[in-house]
Amino acid sequence: MYGADWIKYYSDRHYHFEADGVLHSMVNFTDEEAKAIVDEAHRLGRKVAAHAIGSDGIAAALRAGADTIEHGDGLTETLMDEMARKGTVWIPTVMVGAYVAPGRGGNWLKMVELEKVAFQRRCSAM
């Protein structure tokens, strides 16, 4: 109503690696809640950006119908294929992650490397 062209919601938080080597996350909304966010924004003619870092948050945002995935450190081949099928745009933020990761420590440095690998994988497939 006040001029926003995009709505951004936080699909996930609390990023961690599991035995499968994939970056996982805690999803912030049920599938029904996330879909309601996306559906209402689309009803109003707005696009939806999903802050989604871990694979679980990315998958939830895709199920909800988000137009973009912001960050996407935990992208897998399967999730990339799903994004391509749906026409969902990935907004990688490799340099932002590289800038903030050293001060955060923990998994953040590894997350930057994952995003770089995903970016290289997707670019080489084009």
PyMOL commands that set and color helices and strands:
alter all, ss='L'
color gray80, all
select helices_A, chain A and resi 31-43+55-64+77-86+94-104+108-125
alter helices_A, ss='H'
color red, helices_A
select strands_A, chain A and resi 6-10+12-17+23-27+47-52+68-71+89-91
alter strands_A, ss='S'
color yellow, strands_A
deselect
rebuild
show_as cartoon
